[in-house]
Amino acid sequence: MKRFLPLALMLFCIAPLFFPPAARAVMPDEMLANPALEKRAEAIDARLRCPVCQGESIADSNADLAHDLRLLVRRKLVEGDTDKQVIQYIVARYGDFVLMKPPLDRDTVALWTGPAIILFIAALAGWNFMRAKPAPLPELSREEKAFLAKLDDDAGREDA
């Protein structure tokens, strides 16, 4: 137990370095006064991808367009739109790409199945490579054998 305690303490101290808390880019001036509406807005923000950053949601992005989209989400909620209506409005303007999890349809089927197909092809190629036997080496001709024997004899004389 005495050995475990320092290790546990060290892991507890360095864990935040490997799992940092999610940084939110929502500014105080963007937040709604109504906590219920703000909570809905944050949930919608997390579902929408920043068109500029592409790897971040609009909640996490500091891009100007993400800021504008956060304000748009909040304005639509204040106007009385449902979460679904707000998302549909933004998707109508930017396409399915703006969704963090785009739907599976004929336009996005390659996006969803592409990685699995590539992984399958790579595994199949690796399996074929591993089970393939190397081609046998061709037999040496009489001249080649004589040449190698002469080299071996010459090397033996130099060592002596």
C-alpha positions in Angstrom: 0.0 0.0 0.0 2.9 2.4 0.8 4.3 1.9 -2.7 0.9 2.4 -4.3 0.1 5.8 -2.7 2.9 7.8 -4.3 2.1 6.3 -7.7 -1.6 7.1 -7.3 -0.8 10.7 -6.2 1.6 11.2 -9.1 -1.0 9.9 -11.6 -3.7 12.1 -10.0 -1.4 15.2 -10.5 -0.4 14.5 -14.1 -3.8 13.3 -15.3 -5.0 16.9 -16.2 -2.1 17.1 -18.6 -3.4 14.2 -20.6 -7.1 14.9 -20.2 -7.5 18.7 -20.2 -11.0 20.1 -19.5 -12.9 21.2 -22.6 -12.4 24.8 -23.3 -15.5 26.7 -24.1 -15.4 29.6 -26.5 -18.8 31.0 -25.5 -18.3 34.6 -24.3 -20.3 36.0 -21.4 -21.9 38.6 -23.7 -23.3 35.7 -25.8 -25.0 33.9 -22.9 -28.7 34.1 -22.5 -30.3 35.3 -19.3 -32.7 32.3 -19.3 -30.6 29.3 -18.0 -32.9 26.8 -19.7 -32.5 28.5 -23.1 -28.8 28.8 -22.5 -28.5 25.1 -21.8 -30.4 24.3 -25.0 -28.1 26.7 -26.9 -25.0 25.0 -25.5 -26.4 21.6 -26.5 -27.0 22.8 -30.1 -23.6 24.5 -30.2 -22.0 21.2 -29.4 -23.8 19.5 -32.3 -22.7 22.0 -34.9 -19.3 22.0 -36.6 -17.4 25.2 -37.1 -17.1 25.7 -40.9 -13.8 27.5 -40.5 -12.1 25.2 -38.0 -13.8 22.0 -39.2 -12.5 19.9 -36.3 -14.2 21.8 -33.6 -17.8 22.5 -32.6 -19.0 26.1 -32.7 -19.0 25.9 -28.9 -15.2 25.3 -28.8 -14.2 27.5 -31.7 -12.9 31.1 -31.4 -13.5 31.8 -35.1 -15.6 34.8 -36.0 -18.0 32.6 -38.0 -18.5 30.3 -35.0 -19.2 33.4 -32.8 -21.8 34.5 -35.4 -23.4 31.0 -35.4 -23.6 30.9 -31.6 -25.4 34.3 -31.7 -27.7 33.0 -34.4 -28.6 29.9 -32.4 -29.4 32.0 -29.4 -31.5 34.5 -31.5 -33.5 31.7 -33.0 -34.1 30.1 -29.6 -35.3 33.5 -28.2 -37.6 33.8 -31.2 -39.2 30.5 -30.1 -37.8 28.0 -32.5 -37.3 24.4 -31.4 -33.9 22.8 -31.3 -34.7 20.9 -34.4 -35.8 24.0 -36.3 -32.6 25.9 -35.3 -30.4 23.0 -36.5 -32.4 22.7 -39.8 -32.1 26.4 -40.4 -28.3 26.3 -40.1 -28.0 23.0 -42.1 -30.1 24.7 -44.8 -27.5 27.5 -45.0 -24.3 25.4 -44.7 -25.3 21.8 -45.6 -24.8 18.6 -43.7 -21.1 19.3 -43.3 -21.9 21.7 -40.4 -23.2 18.8 -38.3 -20.7 17.1 -36.0 -22.5 13.8 -36.8 -23.8 14.0 -40.4 -26.7 11.7 -41.2 -26.1 8.5 -43.2 -27.6 9.1 -46.6 -26.4 8.7 -50.2 -24.3 11.8 -50.1 -22.4 10.8 -46.9 -22.2 7.0 -47.3 -18.6 7.2 -48.4 -17.8 9.3 -45.4 -19.2 6.7 -43.0 -18.1 3.5 -44.9 -14.7 4.8 -46.3 -12.6 4.2 -43.2 -13.9 0.6 -42.7 -13.4 -0.2 -46.4 -9.8 1.1 -46.3 -9.1 -0.8 -43.1 -10.5 -4.0 -44.6 -8.4 -3.6 -47.8 -5.2 -2.9 -45.7 -5.9 -6.0 -43.5 -6.5 -8.2 -46.6 -3.2 -6.9 -48.2 -1.3 -7.5 -45.0 -2.7 -11.0 -44.7 -1.8 -11.8 -48.3 1.7 -10.5 -47.7 2.2 -12.5 -44.6 1.1 -15.8 -46.0 2.9 -15.4 -49.3 6.0 -17.7 -49.6 9.1 -16.2 -51.0 10.0 -17.3 -54.5 12.8 -19.9 -54.6 16.2 -18.6 -55.6 17.4 -19.9 -59.0 20.2 -22.5 -59.1 23.7 -21.2 -59.6 25.4 -22.0 -62.9 28.7 -23.9 -63.1 30.6 -20.7 -63.9 29.1 -18.9 -60.9 30.0 -21.8 -58.6 33.5 -21.8 -59.9 33.8 -18.1 -59.5 32.6 -18.3 -55.9 35.0 -21.2 -55.1 37.9 -19.1 -56.5 36.9 -16.1 -54.3 36.8 -18.4 -51.3 40.2 -19.8 -52.1 41.7 -16.3 -52.6 40.2 -15.1 -49.3 41.6 -18.2 -47.5 45.2 -17.4 -48.8 45.0 -13.8 -47.7 44.1 -14.8 -44.1 47.1 -17.1 -43.8 
